Amino acid sequence: MASLRSRIGLSIAAIIFVAAVATLCFVALELKELEQGGNVDPAHVEYAELLLVLLPFAVIAPLVGMLVAGWSLKPLSTVVAALQAIGPDQPDTRLCEEGLPKEIQPFVAATNHALDRLAGAYLNERRLAADAAHALRTPLALAKLRIDQWQDGASIDVAGLATDLDRMQRSIAQVLAMAQLDTPGQPHDCRPLVDASRLARQIAAEFLPLADKMGRAIIVDAEITAPVNVPDLDEALRNLVSNALHHGQGTVSLSVSATCEEFVIIVHDEGAGVPEVERIHMLGRFAKGEHSPGSGLGLAIASAVMERAGGRLTWPMPSTLQLHMAGC
């Protein structure tokens, strides 16, 4: 495929060539009339003179057109060179729109938006790898230590090894859940409605065998119909209930209430909870208590789910967390 510069030059040459051929036709007609003894048409004389003027331009104009095209396309060449310099080592570099022709600025703006999306995806991939390494480092080290001790002749701690494997399984599941939340979601109109009360009863039923094994109880007060538009609400609620069982004490209660503007799911246990000064920190990734066996992602996942859906996670009391979401 010919370059744009060549196309412009050839287009100009073609236009002049067509004009020259048309002029030659008129001149040929005039010469034919002269041979037949006719009179010379003044208009044909003007056409002949025009032909003499156009002939030099037929040679010069394409070259001038190519030079003008090269000068006009120089800003685009600059943009291409800057784009080629952007790579994984410079994910935040963007093309500059200043000084560019108006015709090129929309292309540069669209390219920058595409680079923003690619940089976000690249950042999510790096974050996923870092999260997985962080979450698996400790349980893998403990499991390896138990195996090394067994190879040295000591009896293997089967229960401890099973705990380490279970912890790795939970960490992987939570890292994958966090990675899914980091990816762009569906538009609000495409999200399916969820009955928060029904979901609360289902989650409580899922955790009931674990609560029985731990000698704990789960009670649910969710009788109202609460349609909400919150994808992954089940993931957020599972993490809150799991957090209450593994880090709290006594009975875990789930309740769904409604106000004029929103529905609220409340998860409460009877433990001492977390002091107010530490709660914001505990909502971050990998933030957990000193003796916590978890990965520190549960509350961060719940908070991310609510923020993504336009809701919020609040922690009004030491052992009480609330999910606030708009009703539909």
Contacts in CASP RR format, 6 or more apart in sequence:
PFRMAT RR
TARGET T0000
AUTHOR 0000-0000-0000
METHOD contacts of the structure
MODEL  1
MASLRSRIGLSIAAIIFVAAVATLCFVALELKELEQGGNVDPAHVEYAEL
LLVLLPFAVIAPLVGMLVAGWSLKPLSTVVAALQAIGPDQPDTRLCEEGL
PKEIQPFVAATNHALDRLAGAYLNERRLAADAAHALRTPLALAKLRIDQW
QDGASIDVAGLATDLDRMQRSIAQVLAMAQLDTPGQPHDCRPLVDASRLA
RQIAAEFLPLADKMGRAIIVDAEITAPVNVPDLDEALRNLVSNALHHGQG
TVSLSVSATCEEFVIIVHDEGAGVPEVERIHMLGRFAKGEHSPGSGLGLA
IASAVMERAGGRLTWPMPSTLQLHMAGC
2 10 0 8 1.000
4 69 0 8 1.000
4 73 0 8 1.000
5 66 0 8 1.000
5 69 0 8 1.000
5 70 0 8 1.000
5 73 0 8 1.000
6 66 0 8 1.000
8 65 0 8 1.000
8 66 0 8 1.000
8 68 0 8 1.000
8 69 0 8 1.000
9 61 0 8 1.000
9 62 0 8 1.000
9 63 0 8 1.000
9 65 0 8 1.000
9 66 0 8 1.000
9 69 0 8 1.000
10 62 0 8 1.000
12 61 0 8 1.000
12 62 0 8 1.000
12 64 0 8 1.000
12 65 0 8 1.000
13 58 0 8 1.000
13 61 0 8 1.000
13 62 0 8 1.000
16 54 0 8 1.000
16 57 0 8 1.000
16 58 0 8 1.000
16 61 0 8 1.000
17 58 0 8 1.000
19 54 0 8 1.000
20 51 0 8 1.000
20 54 0 8 1.000
20 55 0 8 1.000
20 58 0 8 1.000
23 47 0 8 1.000
23 48 0 8 1.000
23 50 0 8 1.000
23 51 0 8 1.000
23 54 0 8 1.000
24 51 0 8 1.000
26 43 0 8 1.000
26 44 0 8 1.000
26 47 0 8 1.000
26 48 0 8 1.000
27 44 0 8 1.000
27 47 0 8 1.000
27 48 0 8 1.000
27 51 0 8 1.000
29 44 0 8 1.000
30 40 0 8 1.000
30 41 0 8 1.000
30 44 0 8 1.000
30 45 0 8 1.000
30 47 0 8 1.000
30 48 0 8 1.000
33 39 0 8 1.000
33 40 0 8 1.000
33 41 0 8 1.000
34 40 0 8 1.000
72 101 0 8 1.000
75 99 0 8 1.000
75 100 0 8 1.000
75 101 0 8 1.000
75 104 0 8 1.000
76 104 0 8 1.000
79 95 0 8 1.000
79 100 0 8 1.000
79 104 0 8 1.000
79 107 0 8 1.000
79 108 0 8 1.000
82 95 0 8 1.000
82 96 0 8 1.000
83 95 0 8 1.000
83 111 0 8 1.000
85 93 0 8 1.000
86 93 0 8 1.000
86 115 0 8 1.000
87 93 0 8 1.000
88 122 0 8 1.000
91 118 0 8 1.000
91 119 0 8 1.000
91 122 0 8 1.000
91 123 0 8 1.000
92 119 0 8 1.000
94 112 0 8 1.000
94 115 0 8 1.000
94 116 0 8 1.000
95 108 0 8 1.000
95 111 0 8 1.000
95 112 0 8 1.000
95 115 0 8 1.000
96 108 0 8 1.000
97 105 0 8 1.000
97 108 0 8 1.000
97 109 0 8 1.000
97 112 0 8 1.000
100 108 0 8 1.000
121 183 0 8 1.000
124 179 0 8 1.000
124 182 0 8 1.000
124 183 0 8 1.000
127 179 0 8 1.000
127 182 0 8 1.000
128 175 0 8 1.000
128 178 0 8 1.000
128 179 0 8 1.000
128 182 0 8 1.000
131 175 0 8 1.000
131 178 0 8 1.000
131 179 0 8 1.000
131 285 0 8 1.000
131 286 0 8 1.000
131 297 0 8 1.000
132 171 0 8 1.000
132 172 0 8 1.000
132 175 0 8 1.000
134 286 0 8 1.000
135 171 0 8 1.000
135 172 0 8 1.000
135 174 0 8 1.000
135 175 0 8 1.000
135 286 0 8 1.000
135 295 0 8 1.000
135 297 0 8 1.000
136 168 0 8 1.000
136 171 0 8 1.000
136 172 0 8 1.000
139 164 0 8 1.000
139 165 0 8 1.000
139 167 0 8 1.000
139 168 0 8 1.000
139 171 0 8 1.000
140 164 0 8 1.000
140 168 0 8 1.000
142 160 0 8 1.000
142 164 0 8 1.000
143 161 0 8 1.000
143 164 0 8 1.000
143 165 0 8 1.000
143 168 0 8 1.000
146 156 0 8 1.000
146 157 0 8 1.000
146 160 0 8 1.000
146 161 0 8 1.000
146 164 0 8 1.000
147 156 0 8 1.000
147 161 0 8 1.000
149 156 0 8 1.000
149 157 0 8 1.000
150 156 0 8 1.000
163 293 0 8 1.000
167 293 0 8 1.000
167 294 0 8 1.000
167 295 0 8 1.000
170 294 0 8 1.000
170 295 0 8 1.000
171 294 0 8 1.000
171 295 0 8 1.000
171 297 0 8 1.000
174 239 0 8 1.000
174 295 0 8 1.000
174 296 0 8 1.000
174 297 0 8 1.000
174 298 0 8 1.000
174 301 0 8 1.000
175 295 0 8 1.000
175 297 0 8 1.000
177 232 0 8 1.000
177 235 0 8 1.000
177 297 0 8 1.000
177 301 0 8 1.000
178 285 0 8 1.000
178 297 0 8 1.000
178 300 0 8 1.000
178 301 0 8 1.000
178 304 0 8 1.000
180 232 0 8 1.000
181 232 0 8 1.000
181 301 0 8 1.000
181 304 0 8 1.000
181 305 0 8 1.000
181 308 0 8 1.000
182 304 0 8 1.000
185 231 0 8 1.000
185 308 0 8 1.000
186 231 0 8 1.000
188 229 0 8 1.000
191 229 0 8 1.000
191 230 0 8 1.000
191 231 0 8 1.000
191 309 0 8 1.000
192 231 0 8 1.000
193 227 0 8 1.000
193 228 0 8 1.000
193 229 0 8 1.000
193 328 0 8 1.000
194 227 0 8 1.000
194 228 0 8 1.000
194 229 0 8 1.000
194 230 0 8 1.000
194 233 0 8 1.000
194 234 0 8 1.000
195 225 0 8 1.000
195 226 0 8 1.000
195 227 0 8 1.000
195 228 0 8 1.000
196 222 0 8 1.000
196 226 0 8 1.000
196 227 0 8 1.000
196 228 0 8 1.000
196 230 0 8 1.000
196 233 0 8 1.000
196 256 0 8 1.000
196 263 0 8 1.000
196 265 0 8 1.000
196 325 0 8 1.000
197 222 0 8 1.000
197 223 0 8 1.000
197 224 0 8 1.000
197 225 0 8 1.000
197 226 0 8 1.000
197 256 0 8 1.000
198 222 0 8 1.000
199 233 0 8 1.000
199 234 0 8 1.000
199 237 0 8 1.000
200 220 0 8 1.000
200 222 0 8 1.000
200 237 0 8 1.000
200 254 0 8 1.000
200 255 0 8 1.000
200 256 0 8 1.000
200 265 0 8 1.000
201 220 0 8 1.000
201 222 0 8 1.000
202 234 0 8 1.000
203 234 0 8 1.000
203 237 0 8 1.000
203 238 0 8 1.000
203 241 0 8 1.000
203 254 0 8 1.000
204 218 0 8 1.000
204 219 0 8 1.000
204 220 0 8 1.000
204 241 0 8 1.000
204 254 0 8 1.000
206 238 0 8 1.000
207 218 0 8 1.000
207 238 0 8 1.000
207 241 0 8 1.000
207 242 0 8 1.000
207 245 0 8 1.000
207 252 0 8 1.000
208 218 0 8 1.000
210 245 0 8 1.000
211 217 0 8 1.000
211 218 0 8 1.000
211 245 0 8 1.000
211 252 0 8 1.000
214 245 0 8 1.000
216 245 0 8 1.000
216 250 0 8 1.000
216 251 0 8 1.000
216 252 0 8 1.000
217 250 0 8 1.000
217 251 0 8 1.000
217 252 0 8 1.000
218 241 0 8 1.000
218 251 0 8 1.000
218 252 0 8 1.000
218 253 0 8 1.000
218 254 0 8 1.000
219 251 0 8 1.000
219 252 0 8 1.000
219 253 0 8 1.000
219 254 0 8 1.000
220 253 0 8 1.000
220 254 0 8 1.000
220 255 0 8 1.000
221 253 0 8 1.000
221 254 0 8 1.000
221 255 0 8 1.000
221 256 0 8 1.000
222 254 0 8 1.000
222 255 0 8 1.000
222 256 0 8 1.000
224 256 0 8 1.000
224 257 0 8 1.000
224 258 0 8 1.000
226 256 0 8 1.000
226 258 0 8 1.000
226 263 0 8 1.000
226 327 0 8 1.000
227 327 0 8 1.000
227 328 0 8 1.000
228 263 0 8 1.000
228 325 0 8 1.000
228 326 0 8 1.000
228 327 0 8 1.000
228 328 0 8 1.000
229 309 0 8 1.000
229 325 0 8 1.000
229 326 0 8 1.000
229 327 0 8 1.000
229 328 0 8 1.000
230 236 0 8 1.000
230 305 0 8 1.000
230 306 0 8 1.000
230 309 0 8 1.000
230 311 0 8 1.000
230 325 0 8 1.000
231 305 0 8 1.000
231 308 0 8 1.000
231 309 0 8 1.000
232 305 0 8 1.000
232 308 0 8 1.000
232 309 0 8 1.000
233 305 0 8 1.000
233 309 0 8 1.000
233 323 0 8 1.000
233 325 0 8 1.000
235 301 0 8 1.000
235 302 0 8 1.000
235 305 0 8 1.000
236 301 0 8 1.000
236 302 0 8 1.000
236 305 0 8 1.000
236 306 0 8 1.000
236 313 0 8 1.000
236 323 0 8 1.000
237 254 0 8 1.000
237 265 0 8 1.000
237 267 0 8 1.000
237 302 0 8 1.000
237 323 0 8 1.000
239 298 0 8 1.000
239 299 0 8 1.000
239 301 0 8 1.000
239 302 0 8 1.000
240 267 0 8 1.000
240 299 0 8 1.000
240 302 0 8 1.000
240 321 0 8 1.000
240 323 0 8 1.000
241 252 0 8 1.000
241 254 0 8 1.000
241 267 0 8 1.000
242 298 0 8 1.000
243 298 0 8 1.000
243 299 0 8 1.000
243 321 0 8 1.000
244 252 0 8 1.000
244 267 0 8 1.000
244 268 0 8 1.000
244 269 0 8 1.000
244 319 0 8 1.000
245 252 0 8 1.000
245 269 0 8 1.000
246 292 0 8 1.000
246 293 0 8 1.000
246 294 0 8 1.000
247 273 0 8 1.000
247 289 0 8 1.000
247 292 0 8 1.000
248 269 0 8 1.000
248 270 0 8 1.000
248 271 0 8 1.000
248 273 0 8 1.000
248 319 0 8 1.000
249 269 0 8 1.000
249 270 0 8 1.000
249 271 0 8 1.000
249 272 0 8 1.000
250 269 0 8 1.000
250 270 0 8 1.000
250 271 0 8 1.000
251 269 0 8 1.000
251 270 0 8 1.000
252 267 0 8 1.000
252 268 0 8 1.000
252 269 0 8 1.000
253 266 0 8 1.000
253 267 0 8 1.000
253 268 0 8 1.000
253 269 0 8 1.000
254 265 0 8 1.000
254 266 0 8 1.000
254 267 0 8 1.000
255 265 0 8 1.000
255 266 0 8 1.000
255 268 0 8 1.000
256 263 0 8 1.000
256 264 0 8 1.000
256 265 0 8 1.000
256 266 0 8 1.000
257 263 0 8 1.000
257 264 0 8 1.000
257 266 0 8 1.000
258 264 0 8 1.000
261 326 0 8 1.000
262 324 0 8 1.000
262 325 0 8 1.000
262 326 0 8 1.000
262 327 0 8 1.000
263 324 0 8 1.000
263 325 0 8 1.000
263 326 0 8 1.000
263 327 0 8 1.000
264 322 0 8 1.000
264 323 0 8 1.000
264 324 0 8 1.000
264 325 0 8 1.000
265 322 0 8 1.000
265 323 0 8 1.000
265 325 0 8 1.000
266 320 0 8 1.000
266 321 0 8 1.000
266 322 0 8 1.000
267 320 0 8 1.000
267 321 0 8 1.000
267 322 0 8 1.000
267 323 0 8 1.000
268 317 0 8 1.000
268 319 0 8 1.000
268 320 0 8 1.000
268 321 0 8 1.000
269 319 0 8 1.000
270 319 0 8 1.000
271 318 0 8 1.000
271 319 0 8 1.000
272 318 0 8 1.000
272 319 0 8 1.000
273 318 0 8 1.000
273 319 0 8 1.000
274 282 0 8 1.000
274 315 0 8 1.000
274 318 0 8 1.000
274 319 0 8 1.000
275 318 0 8 1.000
276 318 0 8 1.000
279 315 0 8 1.000
281 287 0 8 1.000
282 288 0 8 1.000
282 289 0 8 1.000
282 299 0 8 1.000
283 299 0 8 1.000
283 300 0 8 1.000
283 303 0 8 1.000
283 313 0 8 1.000
283 315 0 8 1.000
284 299 0 8 1.000
284 300 0 8 1.000
284 303 0 8 1.000
285 296 0 8 1.000
285 297 0 8 1.000
285 300 0 8 1.000
286 295 0 8 1.000
286 296 0 8 1.000
286 297 0 8 1.000
286 300 0 8 1.000
287 296 0 8 1.000
287 299 0 8 1.000
287 300 0 8 1.000
288 294 0 8 1.000
288 295 0 8 1.000
288 296 0 8 1.000
299 313 0 8 1.000
299 321 0 8 1.000
302 313 0 8 1.000
302 321 0 8 1.000
302 323 0 8 1.000
303 313 0 8 1.000
306 312 0 8 1.000
306 313 0 8 1.000
306 323 0 8 1.000
306 324 0 8 1.000
306 325 0 8 1.000
307 313 0 8 1.000
309 325 0 8 1.000
310 325 0 8 1.000
310 326 0 8 1.000
311 323 0 8 1.000
311 324 0 8 1.000
311 325 0 8 1.000
311 326 0 8 1.000
312 324 0 8 1.000
313 321 0 8 1.000
313 322 0 8 1.000
313 323 0 8 1.000
313 324 0 8 1.000
314 321 0 8 1.000
314 322 0 8 1.000
314 324 0 8 1.000
315 321 0 8 1.000
315 322 0 8 1.000
316 322 0 8 1.000
END
